[in-house]
Amino acid sequence: MHGIDVASGVTDLAPALAAIAELEADVVAVQEVDRSLARSDEIDQVQAIAKHLGWQGVFGPALLGSPDASWRAADRDETGGPAYGVGIISRYPIRGWSQRRLPGGGDGQRTKQASPQRPGWDYEPRTALAADLDVEGSRLRVTTTHLSYLPWRAIAQLQVAAGLARAEGGPAVLLGDLNLPRWPVRASLPTWQHAAHGATYPSWGPRATLDQLLVHGGVRVLEAAAGPRGPSDHLPLVATIAL
C-alpha cells in the first residue's frame, strides 16, 4: 500500500486501517510512511497500524528528518526521531529484519526542483527493508521498497533491493512502488517470477503499473490484482502466494 498524500489534509490513520482490514491480508507492505512527524500528528504510523491489528511491524527509514523540509540519509536508524520511509506489518512472527540504503539521493532539503513535477531532480534518499517471517515453520523473506521516479536510478536501486531480498537465499518476495513499467523490471530480474495484475496508479483512473510484486526461491503467485480504492493515490496491490 502506498502512503496518503499529506497535501490532501488527511492525516487520520482510520481510512488506511479500514482499507487494510478490507484486504484481509496476512502481510502488508507500506511506502511513504511517517514516524514522529508533525504533518502526521507525530505518530509512528507503522507501529500504530501494527498495534491496531495486533500484529508485528518494522519500519525502515529512508531519511531522518522531514521530506517536506530537510533531512539526512538514513544509513541506519540511529535516532528513533522524526523519519520517513517504508514498513512491513505481519500477522506472522517477524524473526529478524535488515535494511539497505539504495544508490542516489543523500542529505538535502526540499526545493521546487526536487519534485515529481520536475523530472531530472530527485534528491530524496531511498531504502529497501527486508523482514524474515516465520510462516507456520517456514522462513519467508519479504522485502519492500519505494524507488526513485528517475528510471535510470530506479533500475540501479532495483538491483540492490533484489540483492537484499535474496541475501539469505530461500523463499523471497519483493514488492513496492517500483516507479517503473513492467518490462525493465522483468529485464533486470530475469530469474524472478513477476505477478501479473492491472494498473495501480493513479487510483482514480489507473493507467500505470508502478506497484509490482515479484517472487523467488520456489514461491508461487496464485493470484494478483489491484485492490479497491482507498485513501491513497495508488490502488493497493493484493496477491495470494504459496511457499
C-alpha positions as CSV (number, residue, x, y, z in Angstrom):
1,M,0.0,0.0,0.0
2,H,1.2,3.5,-0.9
3,G,1.1,6.4,1.5
4,I,-1.6,9.1,1.8
5,D,-0.8,12.5,0.2
6,V,-0.5,14.8,3.2
7,A,-1.3,17.7,0.9
8,S,-4.9,16.3,1.0
9,G,-5.2,17.3,4.6
10,V,-6.0,13.7,5.6
11,T,-3.7,12.6,8.4
12,D,-6.0,10.3,10.3
13,L,-5.0,6.7,10.0
14,A,-8.6,5.4,10.3
15,P,-9.2,5.3,6.5
16,A,-5.9,3.4,6.0
17,L,-6.8,1.0,8.8
18,A,-10.2,0.4,7.2
19,A,-8.6,-0.2,3.8
20,I,-6.2,-2.7,5.3
21,A,-9.0,-4.6,7.1
22,E,-10.9,-4.8,3.8
23,L,-8.0,-6.5,2.1
24,E,-8.0,-9.4,4.7
25,A,-4.2,-9.7,4.2
26,D,-1.7,-11.6,6.3
27,V,1.3,-9.3,5.4
28,V,1.1,-5.6,4.5
29,A,4.0,-3.6,3.0
30,V,3.6,0.2,3.1
31,Q,5.5,3.0,1.5
32,E,5.7,6.7,2.2
33,V,5.1,6.3,5.9
34,D,6.0,8.7,8.7
35,R,7.4,8.4,12.2
36,S,7.1,11.3,14.7
37,L,6.4,13.9,12.0
38,A,4.2,17.0,12.8
39,R,2.4,16.6,9.5
40,S,1.0,13.2,10.6
41,D,0.3,14.0,14.2
42,E,3.8,12.8,15.4
43,I,2.8,9.2,15.5
44,D,4.8,6.1,14.4
45,Q,2.4,5.1,11.6
46,V,3.8,1.5,11.2
47,Q,3.6,0.7,14.9
48,A,0.2,2.3,15.1
49,I,-1.1,0.1,12.3
50,A,0.6,-3.0,13.9
51,K,-0.8,-2.3,17.3
52,H,-4.3,-1.8,15.9
53,L,-4.1,-5.2,14.1
54,G,-2.4,-7.0,17.0
55,W,0.5,-7.8,14.6
56,Q,4.2,-7.1,14.5
57,G,5.6,-4.2,12.4
58,V,9.1,-2.9,11.4
59,F,9.9,0.5,9.9
60,G,12.8,1.3,7.6
61,P,13.6,5.0,7.4
62,A,14.8,6.3,4.1
63,L,15.6,9.7,5.6
64,L,15.9,11.2,9.1
65,G,14.0,14.5,9.4
66,S,11.2,15.6,7.1
67,P,10.7,15.0,3.4
68,D,8.9,18.4,3.3
69,A,11.8,20.3,4.8
70,S,15.4,19.0,5.4
71,W,16.8,15.5,6.1
72,R,19.8,13.3,6.4
73,A,20.0,10.0,4.6
74,A,19.4,7.1,6.9
75,D,22.2,4.5,6.7
76,R,20.7,3.1,9.9
77,D,18.1,4.1,12.4
78,E,20.3,5.8,15.0
79,T,17.9,8.4,16.4
80,G,14.4,7.0,16.8
81,G,13.2,10.5,16.0
82,P,11.3,12.0,13.0
83,A,11.7,9.9,9.9
84,Y,10.1,8.8,6.6
85,G,10.3,5.5,4.8
86,V,8.7,2.1,4.3
87,G,7.3,-0.6,6.6
88,I,6.2,-4.2,6.8
89,I,3.4,-5.3,9.1
90,S,2.8,-9.0,9.6
91,R,0.3,-11.4,11.2
92,Y,3.2,-13.9,11.2
93,P,6.1,-13.6,13.6
94,I,9.0,-11.4,12.4
95,R,12.2,-13.2,13.3
96,G,14.6,-10.5,12.1
97,W,14.9,-7.6,9.7
98,S,17.5,-5.7,7.8
99,Q,17.7,-2.6,5.7
100,R,19.9,-1.3,2.8
101,R,20.3,2.2,1.5
102,L,19.8,2.4,-2.2
103,P,22.0,4.3,-4.7
104,G,21.3,8.0,-5.3
105,G,20.0,10.8,-3.1
106,G,21.5,11.9,0.2
107,D,21.3,14.7,2.7
108,G,19.3,17.6,1.5
109,Q,16.2,19.8,1.6
110,R,13.0,20.1,-0.3
111,T,13.1,22.5,-3.2
112,K,10.8,23.2,-6.1
113,Q,13.3,21.4,-8.4
114,A,13.2,18.2,-6.2
115,S,9.6,17.1,-7.0
116,P,8.0,14.6,-9.4
117,Q,6.7,17.6,-11.4
118,R,10.4,18.4,-12.3
119,P,11.8,15.1,-13.6
120,G,15.6,15.1,-13.6
121,W,15.8,16.1,-10.0
122,D,15.5,13.6,-7.2
123,Y,17.5,14.3,-4.1
124,E,15.4,12.0,-1.9
125,P,17.3,9.0,-0.4
126,R,15.6,5.6,-0.9
127,T,15.8,2.4,1.1
128,A,14.9,-1.3,1.0
129,L,13.6,-3.1,4.1
130,A,13.6,-6.9,4.5
131,A,11.7,-8.8,7.2
132,D,12.2,-12.5,7.8
133,L,8.8,-14.1,8.6
134,D,8.1,-17.4,10.3
135,V,5.2,-18.7,8.2
136,E,4.0,-21.7,10.0
137,G,7.5,-23.0,10.4
138,S,8.9,-21.9,7.1
139,R,11.0,-18.8,6.6
140,L,9.9,-16.2,4.1
141,R,11.8,-13.0,3.4
142,V,9.6,-10.1,2.4
143,T,11.3,-7.0,1.0
144,T,9.7,-3.7,0.3
145,T,10.9,-0.5,-1.3
146,H,9.9,2.8,-2.9
147,L,12.2,3.5,-5.9
148,S,13.2,6.8,-7.5
149,Y,10.9,8.3,-10.2
150,L,14.0,8.7,-12.3
151,P,14.0,5.4,-14.3
152,W,17.8,5.1,-14.7
153,R,18.2,5.4,-11.0
154,A,15.3,3.2,-10.2
155,I,16.8,0.3,-12.2
156,A,20.1,0.6,-10.2
157,Q,18.1,0.7,-7.0
158,L,16.0,-2.3,-8.0
159,Q,19.2,-4.4,-8.4
160,V,20.3,-3.5,-4.8
161,A,16.8,-4.2,-3.4
162,A,16.7,-7.6,-5.1
163,G,20.1,-8.4,-3.7
164,L,18.8,-7.7,-0.2
165,A,15.8,-9.8,-0.9
166,R,17.9,-12.8,-1.9
167,A,20.8,-12.2,0.6
168,E,19.8,-15.2,2.8
169,G,18.6,-17.5,0.0
170,G,15.3,-19.3,0.2
171,P,11.8,-18.1,-0.5
172,A,11.6,-14.4,-1.2
173,V,9.0,-11.7,-2.1
174,L,10.0,-8.3,-3.4
175,L,7.3,-5.7,-3.7
176,G,6.5,-2.0,-3.5
177,D,6.3,1.2,-5.6
178,L,9.0,0.5,-8.2
179,N,8.2,3.6,-10.3
180,L,8.9,1.6,-13.4
181,P,6.8,-0.2,-16.1
182,R,6.9,-4.0,-16.1
183,W,9.4,-4.5,-19.0
184,P,12.5,-3.1,-17.4
185,V,11.8,-4.9,-14.1
186,R,11.5,-8.2,-16.0
187,A,14.6,-7.5,-18.0
188,S,16.6,-6.5,-14.8
189,L,15.4,-9.5,-12.7
190,P,15.0,-12.4,-15.2
191,T,15.1,-15.2,-12.6
192,W,12.2,-13.7,-10.6
193,Q,8.6,-14.5,-11.3
194,H,6.6,-11.4,-11.9
195,A,3.0,-11.2,-10.7
196,A,0.6,-10.3,-13.5
197,H,-2.0,-7.7,-12.5
198,G,-3.7,-4.5,-13.6
199,A,-2.6,-0.8,-13.3
200,T,-2.4,0.7,-9.8
201,Y,-1.8,4.5,-10.5
202,P,-3.5,6.9,-10.2
203,S,-6.2,5.4,-8.0
204,W,-8.9,7.5,-9.6
205,G,-8.1,6.3,-13.1
206,P,-5.3,3.7,-13.1
207,R,-3.0,3.8,-16.2
208,A,0.4,2.8,-14.8
209,T,1.6,-0.4,-13.1
210,L,4.1,1.3,-10.7
211,D,3.3,-1.0,-7.8
212,Q,4.7,-4.5,-8.5
213,L,5.3,-7.9,-6.8
214,L,8.0,-10.5,-7.7
215,V,8.8,-13.8,-6.1
216,H,11.8,-16.1,-6.0
217,G,13.1,-19.3,-4.4
218,G,10.1,-21.6,-5.0
219,V,7.4,-19.1,-4.1
220,R,4.4,-19.2,-6.4
221,V,1.9,-16.5,-7.2
222,L,-1.6,-17.9,-7.1
223,E,-3.4,-14.7,-7.7
224,A,-2.6,-11.0,-8.0
225,A,-4.8,-7.9,-8.7
226,A,-5.2,-4.3,-8.0
227,G,-7.4,-3.9,-4.9
228,P,-10.2,-1.4,-4.1
229,R,-9.6,2.3,-4.0
230,G,-8.8,3.6,-0.5
231,P,-7.2,6.8,0.9
232,S,-4.0,6.6,-1.2
233,D,-3.4,7.9,-4.7
234,H,-2.3,4.4,-5.6
235,L,-4.5,1.3,-5.6
236,P,-3.3,-1.5,-3.3
237,L,-1.7,-4.5,-4.9
238,V,-3.1,-7.7,-3.5
239,A,-1.5,-11.1,-4.1
240,T,-2.0,-14.7,-2.8
241,I,1.2,-16.7,-2.8
242,A,2.2,-20.3,-1.9
243,L,5.5,-21.5,-0.5
